[in-house]
């Protein structure tokens, strides 16, 4: 990985360069799962209904650079925004782990050296999501899962 500092993932999030920030993503796809948040209780539930742009096999956004043109409500993770939205990020998320001062997991590609280990460890959403294009929003509650 050229242009990235050695073990940059051990630094505080606000000290990462934009390229290092992007490289921190573990590629699990969990942040692209639609969530239900109940306004009256603040309760949050994950669903297996994915954003229409998520590629269910690669667990990557199919239009990452222009995603907000297609999904204006897509939340852009930044060192500032992660502090505000970490509560709805999966506990295994590299951004959340680092925000909480925890190390990356052994399956993270920056540790293992392979982008496949996140899938091999069963951490990613590979193969078990349904696209929001196939499920009406009023039916998302039928796809609620435990935190992935």
C-alpha positions, 0 to 999 in steps of 0.5 A: 500500500503505497503512500500509507504510513506503516501501522497508520491504523494504530493512530487516533482517527483524527490523525489519519490522512484521507487515504489512510481513512479510506484504507481503514474500512474492513470491507464488511458491508455492514454499514450499508445495511438499512437500520430501523430506528424508533423515534419514541425509544431510540431503539435501533435494529439492523435488517438484512436489507442492504442499500441498493448500491451494495454489491452483495458479493464484494461487500463494496459500494458499486458506485462509491465515488458518486454514491450520494448522487444515487443515495443522497441520504448516504452517510459519509463517514469522517473522523467527525461524523463517526463520533456522532453515529458510532452507536449505529455502526456494528461493534466489529467496524474498524472505525468504531473499534479505533474510535473506542481505542481498540485494536483491529481484529485479526481478520482485518486485511491490514492485519491479515494481509488479505481482503478475503479474511473478513469474508472467511471469518464470517464477518461480512455480509457476503451472500445474505443480504437482500436489496432494498430494491426488492423489499418495500420499506414498510416490510423491512421489519420482516428482515430484522436481524441481531447486530451482524 
